[in-house]
Amino acid sequence: MHHMWKNIIGHTAQVDQLRGYSVSEKLPHAFLFAGMLGVGKSLVAREFFKALNCLNSRGDPCDACRCCVKVNAKTHPDLVEIIPSAAWIKVESIRDTLAEIGLKPFEARMKCIVIEPAEQMNKASANALLKSLEEPPHHTIFILVSHKPHLLLPTIISRCQVLRFTPVKASIDEDASGDAALTRITSGIPGGIAGVDRESFLAVRTEVLAIFSGIDAADLSGRYFPKDTADPKGMAPVLLTVVEAILRDILVIGHGGNTLLNEELKDISLKPLSYPDVEETARCIRELRRGAMENINLRVAFTELFILLSQFSAR
């Protein structure tokens, strides 16, 4: 079987499994999506919710019905995402959400609670969640998204259907007219940059990589967002995807690997891997992806992100 979730590149086995669940009467009440940062776990979670609740084609999101449109706009009331407010996902966040799961969904057939990154639940939060996983409501599912599943309570993992995600192979969707770098990054790190031409993408990537050569973070941010909040060319998602791919490569290099999305990093001197720095950069990316970008100062936000990225350089 080949999946028909057009917004997902690769992950065929995982999507085929989820697609089967979406049309089955035997739906697990909890899932754990495990895999390294940036491989598309959150995107798959949102597509799964659409597959469960699409008004036109259950199993294959249509992206046109009221449900799909609201999910894409991040305004669907039955897709609840719990993220850290600081270093941890606080127990109050879990309890406030769980207090309402007994209620019927507002619009959807199934309500979905996404917790990301799940490993940032503290002990109290994890124990509060565990009680609901033991006796879940029939109209609610949980999706835990984690790149460090070994930090989760074994009792939580045992109550979840575990799906493991890995970077998509570079060869996927590559053809004679495509560019190898563009294919590697857009396939390996799904990030929502549809419609961007190859030349524009490569130009952005070159400029972001210049962070490691000493380009000023504020100057770089100002090139893309001269009016602070406006993004008329839709460059924010492209920049986030590029930075996400670079961060992924920094992790690979730090672990002694050499299969990179950005081959240029092999010629750049990097500091020894610092997990706190990786976590802080990943947090900034998550906040920018999840935030309502029209309501934030993009120049300031991306300056912060570029500064965080520059700290990995050994210059």
C-alpha positions, 0 to 999 in steps of 0.5 A, a space after each residue: 500500500 502507498 499512502 495518499 497523505 500528500 503533505 507527508 514526504 516519505 514515512 510510507 510504512 508509518 503513514 500506511 499503518 496510521 491510515 489503516 487505523 483511521 478507518 478501523 474500529 480498533 483505534 489505539 487510544 495512545 501513540 508514541 511517535 519517536 525519532 530524532 528532531 526534525 523528521 516530521 513527527 509533528 506534521 504526521 500527527 496533524 495529518 493523522 488527526 485530519 485523516 480521522 476527522 476529514 469530512 470528505 474522505 476518511 483516511 485520506 485528508 482532503 485539505 478542503 473541508 472545514 476540518 482540514 482547513 482548521 487544522 492547517 490554520 491551527 484553529 481546530 478546537 479538538 486538536 489540543 497541543 501541549 508544549 512546555 511553557 519553560 523547561 518542563 511541561 507542567 502538571 497544571 497544563 496536563 491537568 487542565 487539559 485532562 479535566 476536559 477530555 471527558 467532554 464530547 469533541 466540539 466538532 470532530 469525531 475524535 479529539 486528539 491531545 498532542 504532547 510535544 516533546 513528551 520527555 519534558 513532562 516532569 514526574 507529576 505531569 507524567 503521573 497525571 497523564 498515566 491515569 488517563 492513559 489507563 482509562 481513556 475516553 472512547 472519543 479521545 486519543 493521545 499522541 506523544 511526540 518525543 526525540 528522547 523516548 528513553 526518558 519516558 516512564 516505561 508504564 507510559 510507553 507500554 500503554 502506547 502504540 509506538 511508531 519510530 521515525 527516521 530521516 527520509 532517504 535523500 533519493 526520494 523524489 529526486 529526478 534529473 531536473 531536481 537539485 540534490 541539496 534541495 531534495 535532501 533537505 526537503 525530504 529529510 526534514 519536512 517543514 512546509 516549504 511547498 512552492 519555493 523554487 530551487 534557486 530561492 531555496 539554495 540562496 537562503 541556505 547559502 546565506 544561513 550557512 554564512 552564520 558560521 563564517 561570522 555574518 551578523 545575525 541581526 543583519 541576516 534577519 533584517 534582510 528577510 524581515 525589514 518591516 519587523 512583522 511582515 513576511 510578504 514572500 513567505 520566507 519564514 517557513 523556508 528559513 525554519 526548514 533550513 535551520 532545522 536541517 542544519 541542526 539535524 546535521 550538527 547532531 549527526 556530526 556530534 555523534 560521529 556520523 557523516 550522512 548530512 543534508 548540508 554537505 558544506 558542514 563537513 568543511 566548517 569547524 564546529 564546537 563539541 556537541 552541547 545538548 543544552 544548546 541543541 535543546 534551546 535552538 530546537 525550542 526556538 524553532 518550535 515556538 516560531 513554527 507554532 506561533 502566530 507569526 503575524 503577531 510577533 516581531 519576526 526580525 527579533 525572533 529570527 535574530 535570536 534563532 540565528 544567534 543560537 545557531 551561530 553558537 555551534 561554530 568554533 570560530 
